[in-house]
């Protein structure tokens, strides 16, 4: 089995860790640069939207659910 790189995620390890601890139920074992939030969470979309909106104080939509892009604002 081959995985995508996680080099960019490693560059923002602090942001990623904060996201995992405050948004996800469990810490994922591996998150690639191309991972979408649904790749690492079993929560329903509306639940994730609520968690993210509450924690970060911003309204979010389902557009751009790449973890890396979302954390970096890309």
N, C-alpha and C positions, 0 to 999 in steps of 0.2 A: 504494500500500500504506500502510495506517495502522497505527501502533504505539501501544500503551498508554503512559502516562506513566512516566517514570523518576525523578520528583521525590523520592519517598521513598527510593529506592535511593541517590540522590545525597547524601541527608542522612546516610547511613551508609557513605559511600564508603570509609573506612578499613577497616571490618569486611568490606565486600564485596570489596575488593582482597585482603585477607588470605585470604578464602575462595577466591577465584579462584586465587591463587598456590599455596595449599596443598592444595586439594581437586581442582580441575579440571585437566585436561591442558593446556588452552589458555585464554587470556584471551578471554572472549566480546566481540564487537564492541559489542553492546547488550544490556542486561538491563532489562526493564521491571519495574515494581512488582508485576506479576502473574505474572512468570516462575516457572516450576517448575524444579527442578534438571535435569529431563530435557529442558527446552528448550535448555539450554546445555551439556549433557554427553552424550557418546555412551557413557559407561561403563555397565556393567551395574549394576543396583541393589545387588547384594551388594558389589561393589567400592566403590561410593560409601559405603555404610554402613560398611564397614571403614575407609576413609580418614577419614571424619568422626569415627567413634568413636575412632580412634587419635589424630588431631590434637587434637581438643577434649577427649579423655579422658572422654567421656560415651557411654552406650549410646543409639543412635538407632533409630528404626523408620521405616517408610515413611509414617507419618502426618504430614501437614503439610509437604509438600515444597516449599512456596513459599519461595523464597530469602529474600525480605524478612521474612516471618513467622518463619522459622527463625533468622535472624540477630538479630532483635529480640526473640525469645522470645514473640511474639504467638501 
